[in-house]
């Protein structure tokens, strides 16, 4: 691979898929990493519908201005914005599906090819022996107020352009088992990204619990516990459990910005309707309905900003409980004897860490909006509680 080809690949996203599985039961094996066809088609259809609606309304009001000699500037601007959003959605849906990466493995080396949305295809080969291990990471995907985790297992290489995706999903069920199975297949260490950098765990230790690692002396050094709890955490000691809750309300920047935009858009829409009604212009009913739906959506997501998470350390379990104004809405629980690791996982998407509690069956996270220094204290506190230190 030439130097120019490497330079051109530097800014390529790690992976395009939200669902991928590299199956090595039969060699040679291959897999294609690209955006999901379903979402691309839905995005194209939605963009086309928005483009039609925006164009229809724009030209309808332009004709109305000529016949009634009144200005509908507010509606024209709104229709123009809808058209721009629609065009962006259409182009993104098409380009996201055109680009792809394809990987072929023959048992000894990987052959990789990358087809960008615009430009020439790039191809190169890499021996399996040049890879370091099988890495597991969790990326937090956020679009406004909507968020979810993307679980990624890949074959790690120092050159980010040569990293091979093995498994990608937004469902974390059995993710650690899948990670371990790939590590055992390649006979390589299992890697994870934490506050200590890239953490390595040998194959023989993959099935050991946190307590077993502590007994065998393979648990990393933890703090003594002499430092007091940080001000950002409220800790309640009970007879059979410990409750840990962030103090105050920690709003995500993206969510707050999106909420502000949504409120502003709803206000402009309703204000425009009131204005047109006052000057004697009949405002279509569908705009009032759209405004009402937008306000309901804004109120719903505004409530979600007040959701609080509580970390509960019980005698034989650890759980993260989601509450809204004190009422429990959801709970994730892991038995203590099944916990195999506790780390601070870094998410480059939002540039933050969170406390990740890991078992073979699931991963639960807590404190993604807390400062890193407070999460480090919390990690050591939880580990000491679990191993009885």
Secondary structure, DSSP 8 states (H G I E B T S, - for coil): --HHHHHHHTTS-S---SSEE---SSSSEEEEE---HHHHHHHHHHHHHHHHHHHHHHHHHHHHHHHH----HHHHHHHHHHHHHHHHHHHHHHHHHH-EEEEEE-SSEEEEEEE-SSS-EEEEEEEGGG--EEEEEEEEEEETTEEEEEEEEEEE-SSGGG-EEEEEES--TTHHHHHHHHHHHHT-EEEEEETTEEEEE-GGGTT--HHHHHHTT-S-----S-S---TTEEEEE-SSEEEEEESS----HHHHHHHHHHHHHHHHHHHHHHHHHHTT----HHHHHHHHHHHHHHHHHHHHTTEEEEEEEESSEEEEEEEETTEEEEEEEEEGGGEEEEEEEEETTTTEEEEEEEESS-EEEE-TTS-HHHHHHHHHHHHHHHHT-
